[in-house]
Amino acid sequence: MGRWDDALKFINAALARDPLDPGSYMLLSFIQLGRGRLAEAEAAIRRTLEISPTYIPAHCFLGIVLLARSQPEEALAEMLKEKDEAGRLGGSAMAYFALGRKAESDAVLAQMVKDQANHHPFKIAQVYAFRGASDKAFEWLERAYAQKDPNLVVLKNHEILKNIESDPRYKAFLRKMNLPE
């Protein structure tokens, strides 16, 4: 919902109870990213990986943080370590695009659309949004809505969707989801 300070209080309370929960550190990373605290976001997601090196989708999310920190080479390396196929494909498509390797990004995105359309339409929408392809991003958001993609829970204030937040269709989609603008 974008209430980052409240979320931070809750996740810190959870971590006080269980300081070895990798999922709580992953959520802390997401919260810090939403707050614009990139160094803290990176530290939290790296803690997730220290506790659980194969935690899904921690490598992908570390890649997202690294993209936000303008470190696309490092982001690509992390994305390629991701065990979850949708995360690996989507993440590497974004990292290749950030590196100016459009042909590779296009090829990975085409593979993702072919293999993940029925299971991860929101993740496909994220890639299109990251690339600045608003029409395709909204087409895939609508598909995610129709398919009841559970990943829509992170729609509001997601770093990867920044490129489409100023589009009037974004606010309309938030209303459709019964989320505050």
N, C-alpha and C positions, 0 to 999 in steps of 0.2 A: 504493500500500500504506500510505500515511500516514507513511512514513519521510522526513519533509520535510528534516531536516538532511542526510541522505545525498543526497537528490535535489538539494539546493542545491549541495553540493560538486560533483556531476557536471555540473550545468548551468553552474556558474561555470567549470569546466575547459573545457567546450565553447565558452563565450563567449571564453575566453582564446585559444583556437585560431582562432575565427572571430567577431570582434566585430560583424560586420554581418549575422549570420544572424537574420532576423526570427522564424523558428520557435523558435530558442533563447530569444529574449526572451519569446515567447508562453509557452513552458514555464516560464520564470522567473516570469512573472506568475502562472501557475497555482500554482506552488510557494509563492510569497509569500502568495497568497490562502489556501492551505491552512495556512500558518504563522500566519495572522491578521495579517500585515503588509500592511495595506491600502494605505498610501501607497506602499510599495515595489512592490506588485502593480500599482498604477495607473501608476507610473513605467515599469515594464518593458513593459506593454502599449502605453503611449504611444510607447515606443522602437520597438516593432514597427511601429507605424503611421508613425513618422518614416522608417524604413528602407523600408517597403513600404506605402503608403497604402491599397492595395486588398487587403491580405493577409486571406484568409478563414480563420477567423472572428474577426479581431481586433476589429472594431467591436462585435460581439456580446459578446465577452469583456470588453471595456472597459465595456460596459453592465452586465455582471454585477458587475464590481468596483464600479462606481458604485452599483448597487443595494445591495451590501454596505456601502457608505459612506453609505447613506441619502440618495442624490441621485437620486431617480427621474426628475425632469425631464431631467437631463443623460443619464441612462441611456437614456431613450426616444429622445433625439436620436441617440445612438450606435447603438442597435438599428436605427433606421430607415435608417442608412447602410449596414448590412450587405448585401453582395452575395448571400450565400447565403440562399436563400429560407427554408429551415427555421430558420436562425439568426435571420433578421429577424422571422419570424412568432412564433417561440417567445419571443424576447427582447422584442419589443414587447408580446406578451400579458402577460408578467411585469411590464413597466414600467407598462403601463396599470393592471394590478391594484394595483401599489404606489402608484399615484397616486389610487386610489379610483375609477377609471373602469372599473367592472366590466362594463358593457355593451360597451364597446369591447374589453376583454380577452376577454370571451366570444365576440364576433364573430371576433376574430383567431384564437382557439383553435379555434373551429369550422372556420375556413378551413384551419388547420394540420392538424386531424384529417382533413378531407376530402382535402387534397392530399399530406400527408406520412405517413400511417399506414403505408404499405407500405415506406417508406424510412427514417423517423426516429422509431420508437416511443419510443426513449430520450429524445429531446428533448421529446416530448409528455409523457412521465412527469415530466420536470423541471418543466414548466409546472404540472402538477397538484400536484406536491410543493410548489412555491413558493407556490401558492395555498392550501396546507393541505388539499387534497382527497386524503387518504391512500388511500382505497379506489381511486380512479381512478388515482392514481400507481402503486400496486402492480399494478393491472390492466395498465397500460402497460409497467411493468417486466417483467412476465411475458411480455408480447407481444414486448418487445425481446429477451428471452432466447430465446424460441422462434424468432425471426427472425435470431438471431445478429447483432444490431446491434453493429457494432464500437465504437460510442460507449460501450458498457458498460465499456470499459477505464478510464474515469474515474469509475466508480461510487463507489468508496470515498472518503470525505471530500470530496465535492463540495459546494461552498458552497450550490448551489441545492437540494440534497437535505436540508439541515439540518432542515427541518420534519418529516421522516419518520424521522430517525435513531433517535429514542426508541421508535418503534413496533417491537414484537417481530418483525414481518414483515420489517423491514429486516435484522436480524441473521440471520434465516432465509434471506433472499435472498443475503446475503454468503456464508453457508455453501454455498448452492446453487452459487454462483460459485467456490467453493473459495478464498475470500478470508478473511483473518483478521478477527475481529470487532474 
